[in-house]
Amino acid sequence: MGRGDADAGPMMQMLLHEGAIRDIRDIVEQLSEDSAKAVEQFYHQLDAAAEFVVRHPEVGHPSGRFRRWNFKKFPYHLLYEVFSGSGELWIMVVRHDRRRPSYGMKRRPPDPWLL
């Protein structure tokens, strides 16, 4: 356990919105046209970003009703929403930094009654 982890509190459950899953597939498809190494690096950055925001959900800066967390070495970012009452963190959007800012902003987590 790292020094900062002691203050992080209980870890939230991370969930991926179906739109974020499509985003990831599209990004991987584009990257795979250039390099398998790029795909591997993208997945590494995605995992690192997701793990960090799950441990520290307050770190992302506000972006509409979501929070935004930038990848360290790729021009991509996550948009996520925190539901403290249920202990859930939903990754709603994964997009390129130059993608239209409104892309994915209307996404909502699924209704729990429909699951």
Backbone as numpy.savetxt, mean C-alpha at the origin, in Angstrom:
# Nx Ny Nz CAx CAy CAz Cx Cy Cz
13.38 -7.54 17.62 12.52 -6.35 17.62 13.41 -5.12 17.62
13.16 -4.22 16.68 13.94 -2.99 16.61 13.54 -2.03 17.71
14.38 -1.07 17.94 14.16 -0.11 19.01 12.82 0.62 18.87
12.46 1.05 17.66 11.22 1.78 17.44 9.98 0.90 17.49
10.14 -0.42 17.35 8.99 -1.31 17.34 8.28 -1.41 18.68
8.98 -1.15 19.75 8.38 -1.25 21.08 7.25 -0.25 21.25
7.33 0.89 20.57 6.32 1.94 20.71 5.20 1.81 19.69
5.31 0.87 18.77 4.37 0.80 17.65 2.98 0.31 18.05
2.83 -0.38 19.17 1.54 -0.90 19.57 1.22 -2.17 18.80
-0.01 -2.67 18.95 -0.36 -3.91 18.25 -0.36 -3.71 16.74
0.11 -4.72 16.02 0.17 -4.62 14.57 -1.22 -4.77 13.98
-1.49 -3.99 12.97 -2.78 -4.03 12.30 -2.79 -5.18 11.29
-3.98 -5.60 10.92 -4.13 -6.60 9.88 -4.15 -5.86 8.54
-3.27 -6.27 7.61 -3.21 -5.64 6.31 -4.11 -6.39 5.34
-4.92 -5.63 4.59 -5.78 -6.20 3.57 -5.56 -5.44 2.27
-5.64 -6.15 1.15 -5.47 -5.53 -0.16 -6.82 -5.39 -0.85
-7.14 -4.19 -1.26 -8.35 -3.95 -2.06 -8.16 -4.65 -3.40
-9.25 -5.15 -3.97 -9.15 -5.83 -5.26 -8.58 -4.92 -6.34
-8.83 -3.62 -6.24 -8.25 -2.67 -7.19 -6.74 -2.57 -7.03
-6.25 -2.64 -5.79 -4.80 -2.60 -5.55 -4.14 -3.86 -6.11
-4.84 -4.99 -6.02 -4.31 -6.23 -6.60 -4.18 -6.07 -8.11
-5.19 -5.48 -8.75 -5.11 -5.22 -10.20 -3.98 -4.26 -10.51
-3.82 -3.22 -9.66 -2.73 -2.26 -9.86 -1.38 -2.98 -9.87
-1.18 -3.84 -8.89 0.09 -4.57 -8.77 0.31 -5.45 -10.01
-0.72 -6.16 -10.43 -0.60 -7.02 -11.63 -0.22 -6.19 -12.85
-0.85 -5.03 -13.02 -0.55 -4.18 -14.17 0.88 -3.66 -14.13
1.32 -3.25 -12.95 2.69 -2.75 -12.79 3.69 -3.85 -13.10
3.46 -5.03 -12.55 4.37 -6.16 -12.77 4.41 -6.53 -14.25
3.27 -6.50 -14.90 3.23 -6.80 -16.33 4.08 -5.81 -17.12
3.95 -4.52 -16.79 4.76 -3.51 -17.47 6.24 -3.69 -17.19
6.59 -3.90 -15.92 8.00 -4.05 -15.56 8.62 -5.30 -16.16
7.83 -6.36 -16.29 8.37 -7.62 -16.80 8.76 -7.51 -18.27
8.21 -6.54 -18.98 8.61 -6.31 -20.37 10.05 -5.82 -20.45
10.50 -5.17 -19.37 11.87 -4.63 -19.33 12.85 -5.58 -18.67
12.45 -6.14 -17.51 13.44 -6.89 -16.75 12.81 -7.68 -15.61
13.22 -8.94 -15.49 12.78 -9.76 -14.36 13.34 -9.20 -13.06
14.53 -8.61 -13.14 15.16 -8.00 -11.96 14.31 -6.83 -11.45
13.76 -6.04 -12.37 12.91 -4.92 -11.98 11.67 -5.41 -11.24
11.09 -6.51 -11.70 9.92 -7.09 -11.04 10.28 -7.52 -9.63
11.41 -8.19 -9.49 11.88 -8.64 -8.17 12.08 -7.44 -7.23
12.70 -6.40 -7.74 12.94 -5.20 -6.93 11.64 -4.50 -6.57
10.69 -4.48 -7.51 9.39 -3.87 -7.22 8.71 -4.63 -6.07
8.67 -5.96 -6.16 8.04 -6.75 -5.09 8.74 -6.51 -3.75
10.04 -6.41 -3.78 10.79 -6.13 -2.53 10.37 -4.78 -1.95
10.27 -3.75 -2.79 9.87 -2.43 -2.33 8.41 -2.42 -1.85
7.55 -3.14 -2.55 6.15 -3.25 -2.15 6.04 -3.91 -0.78
6.74 -5.02 -0.59 6.72 -5.71 0.71 7.24 -4.80 1.82
8.35 -4.11 1.56 8.94 -3.22 2.57 7.98 -2.10 2.94
7.35 -1.50 1.93 6.41 -0.40 2.19 5.20 -0.89 2.98
4.63 -2.02 2.56 3.45 -2.56 3.24 3.78 -2.93 4.69
4.90 -3.58 4.88 5.29 -3.97 6.25 5.49 -2.74 7.13
6.10 -1.70 6.58 6.34 -0.50 7.37 5.04 0.19 7.78
4.12 0.37 6.83 2.88 1.08 7.18 1.99 0.26 8.11
2.08 -1.07 8.04 1.32 -1.90 8.97 1.86 -1.71 10.40
3.16 -1.59 10.52 3.77 -1.39 11.85 3.61 0.05 12.35
3.54 0.99 11.42 3.48 2.42 11.76 2.43 3.12 10.90
1.16 2.81 11.11 0.11 3.32 10.20 -0.03 4.83 10.16
0.47 5.51 11.16 0.32 6.97 11.21 1.35 7.70 10.36
2.34 7.00 9.79 3.44 7.68 9.11 3.10 8.28 7.76
2.17 7.68 7.04 1.86 8.20 5.72 1.24 9.57 5.80
1.56 10.41 4.82 0.96 11.74 4.86 -0.42 11.70 4.21
-1.34 12.52 4.71 -2.72 12.50 4.23 -2.81 12.80 2.73
-3.67 12.04 2.06 -3.95 12.23 0.64 -5.43 11.94 0.46
-6.26 12.98 0.55 -7.71 12.77 0.59 -8.05 12.03 1.88
-8.85 10.99 1.79 -9.18 10.23 3.00 -8.18 9.12 3.26
-7.23 8.95 2.35 -6.18 7.94 2.49 -4.92 8.54 3.08
-3.95 7.65 3.32 -2.60 8.07 3.65 -1.70 7.54 2.55
-0.64 8.27 2.28 0.28 7.92 1.18 1.65 7.58 1.74
2.23 6.50 1.21 3.59 6.11 1.58 4.35 5.79 0.29
5.46 6.50 0.07 6.25 6.34 -1.13 7.24 5.18 -1.01
7.43 4.47 -2.12 8.48 3.46 -2.19 9.82 4.18 -2.12
10.82 3.50 -1.60 12.14 4.12 -1.45 12.90 4.24 -2.76
12.85 3.21 -3.61 13.70 3.19 -4.80 12.93 3.08 -6.11
11.64 3.17 -6.07 10.82 3.11 -7.28 9.87 4.29 -7.27
9.46 4.77 -8.43 8.54 5.92 -8.48 7.08 5.49 -8.30
6.82 4.74 -7.24 5.47 4.25 -6.92 5.16 4.57 -5.48
3.89 4.49 -5.16 3.46 4.71 -3.77 2.19 3.92 -3.48
1.94 3.72 -2.19 0.73 3.09 -1.69 -0.22 4.17 -1.21
-1.49 3.96 -1.38 -2.52 4.74 -0.70 -3.26 3.75 0.18
-3.36 4.06 1.46 -3.99 3.13 2.39 -4.93 3.85 3.33
-5.82 3.08 3.91 -6.81 3.61 4.85 -6.75 2.77 6.12
-6.78 3.44 7.25 -6.68 2.79 8.55 -8.04 2.78 9.23
-8.42 1.60 9.71 -9.65 1.44 10.48 -9.25 0.95 11.86
-9.00 1.90 12.75 -8.48 1.56 14.08 -9.42 0.67 14.87
-10.73 0.90 14.75 -11.70 0.11 15.50 -11.63 -1.37 15.22
-11.37 -1.72 13.97 -11.29 -3.14 13.59 -9.85 -3.63 13.51
-8.90 -2.71 13.67 -7.49 -3.10 13.58 -7.06 -3.43 12.16
-7.75 -2.85 11.17 -7.45 -3.15 9.77 -6.78 -1.97 9.07
-5.86 -2.30 8.20 -5.24 -1.33 7.32 -5.44 -1.85 5.90
-6.19 -1.11 5.12 -6.50 -1.50 3.74 -5.58 -0.77 2.79
-4.80 -1.50 2.00 -4.06 -0.89 0.90 -5.05 -0.79 -0.25
-5.35 0.44 -0.61 -6.42 0.70 -1.57 -5.90 0.89 -2.98
-4.71 1.49 -3.11 -4.17 1.85 -4.43 -2.66 1.66 -4.41
-2.11 1.15 -5.50 -0.66 1.15 -5.73 -0.50 1.80 -7.10
0.18 2.95 -7.13 0.25 3.65 -8.42 1.60 4.35 -8.61
1.87 4.64 -9.87 3.08 5.37 -10.25 2.94 6.80 -9.76
4.06 7.41 -9.39 4.04 8.77 -8.88 3.49 9.78 -9.88
3.59 9.47 -11.18 3.11 10.40 -12.20 1.70 10.08 -12.69
1.10 9.06 -12.10 -0.26 8.71 -12.52 -1.23 9.80 -12.05
-2.28 9.96 -12.78 -3.32 10.95 -12.46 -3.67 10.87 -10.97
-3.60 11.99 -10.25 -3.82 11.98 -8.79 -5.18 11.45 -8.35
-6.18 11.55 -9.20 -7.52 11.07 -8.81 -7.67 9.56 -8.99
-6.67 8.90 -9.62 -6.77 7.46 -9.88 -6.92 6.69 -8.57
-8.00 5.93 -8.46 -8.24 5.06 -7.31 -8.82 5.73 -6.08
-9.02 7.04 -6.13 -9.45 7.76 -4.93 -10.89 7.47 -4.53
-11.68 6.88 -5.41 -13.08 6.57 -5.07 -13.24 5.15 -4.53
-12.16 4.43 -4.43 -12.25 3.04 -3.94 -12.65 3.02 -2.47
-13.43 2.02 -2.13 -13.89 1.81 -0.75 -13.61 0.36 -0.39
-13.35 0.09 0.88 -13.20 -1.31 1.27 -14.53 -2.02 1.12
-14.51 -3.33 0.91 -15.78 -4.06 0.76 -16.62 -4.00 2.03
-17.89 -4.05 1.85 -18.83 -4.10 2.97 -18.64 -5.43 3.68
-18.34 -5.42 4.99 -18.11 -6.69 5.70 -19.31 -7.64 5.67
-20.50 -7.09 5.45 -21.69 -7.94 5.40 -21.75 -8.75 4.10
-20.99 -8.29 3.11 -21.00 -8.99 1.81 -19.90 -10.03 1.70
-18.98 -10.04 2.65 -17.85 -10.99 2.58 -18.24 -12.38 3.00
